[in-house]
Amino acid sequence: MADDASFVPTRRSLLQTGVAAGGGLFLSWGLSAEGATAAPADAAELNAFIDIAPGGIITIIGKNPECGQGIKTMLPMVIAEELEADWSKVRIQQAMSDPSKYGVQVAGGSTSTPVNYDPLRRVGAAGKQMLVEAAATTWKVPASECVAAMSVVTHKPTGRKLTYGALSAKAATIPAPDLKTVTLKNPKDFTIIGKSVRGIDSPRIVKGEPIYGIDTQLPGMLYAAFVKCPVYGGKVKSAKLDAVLAMPGVKKAFVVEGNNEFNGLASGVAIVADSWWRAKKAREKLVVEWDEGPVAERSSAKFAAEAARLAPLKGQITLRKDGDADAALGKAAKVIEASYSYPFLSHANLEPQNCTAHVVDGKVEIWAPTQNPQPGREIVAKLLGVAPADVKIHMMRCGGGFGRRLQNDYMAEAAWISREAGAPVKVLWQREDDLAHDFYRPGGFHHMKAGLDDKGKLTGWKNHFISFADRDDPKKFANAADMAATELPARLISDLTFETTLMPLGIPTGPMRAPRSNALCFVQQSFMDELAHAAGKDPLAFHLDLLGEPRLFGKTGERDSFDTGRARGVLELVAKMSGWGKTALPARTGMGIAHYFCHLGYFAEVVQASVETNGAIKVDHVWVAGDIGSQVINPTGALNQAQGSVIDGISQALALAVTFENGQAVQSNFNDYPLIRMPAAPQIEVAFLKSDNPPTGLGEPALPAVIPALCNALFQATGKRIRSLPIDVRQLKA
């Protein structure tokens, strides 16, 4: 996702006020490229952040997509805190996609907290200020004599009280304050932020209420299956549609030429029926001849063979060169060399890709579980030749996102098929479609060399990273297949070289939870553990020695910054939590440690794992220490995110891989892409180290370190290094 997403108060924005339906107050954040508009927002358009009804119920809009990360609950908590709302009276409503009113609306890159924390606090504080002024005006007293708490304004000298509901109509007539001038609460006075709050949708989810994209129902809606070539970029040569059209309930079947864009409309065959089951049965009768194209020559075996050939060679592109790594290696007392690799991965959302669209007279209405609706609007508008303003998007709850739903190809499919069918249409993918047509986490290969001096200190580092090229530019990385020049140990040692060589791919790739980091951390922190053992040092001591004294590289809040003090802090905390170095372990049981910084969060993790004599692995316990700034807004949500990240990472390490033969994915369902099951989940302990830094997101940074921590634990248990994922248990046999 874009790391530069922003939503900040400027002179071109204002808090708009007005009287809501029923006489209450609504507040909305108006954004205008031409400057602030004078007219209040229309409450009927659902563009208000805050709607206070005369009866006292406060409706707060959740601006960003919800895909299980808890943002629909957490962001309204930020508004409610500064509003001094009684949380029991708060109701939350999901926003429509409308960046002109809400700014950037995206769920990805762990950006929702850092982007929205301060602006939404100010929205809430402005609302409180207006309510206080309304009360002061009513009582004809100075506003400084009034205080707000729990949805009530009190006149301190007399004890008179007015509820927010009673004040809402008058507050709507108060001019909105400049958001830059409102007074924010001292965090020590928070009553909502920092308190555990249950997810707003949790009761509905438990009861099985229809709140996901897949649950969408419209009058007269039809269902579509869209069959695409299993080889990426392949096109329909011919299709026998008569047998399909003769099937019960089938309304239409037609060839879609597509536009050959990864995040667009693929070539394929659309089958439209009066039920999804009938569309599914009809696709089983479909006979298609495909022009598979050049990607049919690609395979995982060929990628691995080519990477092995390239590994000892000089890289095509230099990503970073500090000092003279070759000279440092030549003078080293000990040189360690190892090759690491990791596979392509599928996002495997439990809710398959789906979208419902209705196209009528050049107007498009879409119900989509999307993480990133605005690019979807632009894709659909361009595809159908309509204005983006004529594409209306309902942001439905996502049954898992993990980066897959940053892409909106399913939205393009639904819009195109609806127009051709002349009816509202729900496109619903099968599980096999999901695994066969993902934007995969890219695989990669790393050839590593490092030098240690006679005291075991790291003196030189080389990494030849063999990755994949963009389909249209062989000198450019494929999506999410790159590596930052600031990856550790860059900036910590003086002689270091990062090089890369790119192989042709032609298969769509994209971000997956903790993009890049979920793979690069495995390589970096596993190799660090190798170096620690080669140096004869405890891995924790090796990490702390390399980090050195607390200091900041770059600027706080920048994605490529790095604070060695914060990294040390989480390492020391997790060591204390786990009893690192103080615990006697049974035979074939080990503990491993790793740390990482990504998406503005610092995490260190310790894994304890045991290995049976047949190589079977049991992850017993995981300790997680994180620093995500000065506030953990919703501790319940934070715990869920950290634990879920750990389970995701363990699942990836133990069993997950997508392999390609003849240009198509071999894996097709959960029988050969086995996600971790509940009995295999370890005990997970999580602690947060609060630091004097702005609060940051939590969807991603807790994942990367668990993978190398597990691999390092397995080394301690068996003496055998894991340098390729997923872990091959055969190499761990006694």
Secondary structure, 3 states (H helix, E strand, C coil): CCCCCCCCCCCCEEEEEEECCCCCEEEEEEECCCCCCCCCCCHHHCCCCEEECCCCCEEEEECCCCCCCCHHHHHHHHHHHHHCCCHHHEEEEECECCHHHHCCCCCCCCCHHHHHHHHHHHHHHHHHHHHHHHHHHHHCCCHHHEEEECCEEEECCCCCEEEHHHHHHHHCCCCCCCHHHCCCCCHHHCCCCCCCCCCCCHHHHHCCCCCEHHHCCCCCCEEEEEEECCCCCCEEEEEECHHHHCCCCEEEEEEECCCCCCCCCCCEEEEEECCHHHHHHHHCCCEEEEECCHHHHCCHHHHHHHHHHHCCCCCCEEEEEECCHHHHHHHCCEEEEEEEEECEECCCCCCCCEEEEEEECCEEEEEECCCCHHHHHHHHHHHHCCCHHHEEEEECECCCCCCHHHCCHHHHHHHHHHHHHCCCEEEECCHHHHHHCCCEECCEEEEEEEEECCCCCEEEEEEEEEEEECCCCCCCECCCCCCCCCCCCECCECCEEEEEEEECCCCCECCCCCCCHHHHHHHHHHHHHHHHHHCCCCHHHHHHHHHCCCCEECCCCCCCCEEHHHHHHHHHHHHHHHCCCCCCCCCCEEEEEEEEEECCEEEEEEEEEEECCCCCEEEEEEEEEEECCCCCCCHHHHHHHHHHHHHHHHHHHHHCCECEECCEECCCCCCCCCCCCHHHCCEEEEEECCCCCCCCCCCCCCCCCHHHHHHHHHHHHHCCCCCECCCCHHHHCC
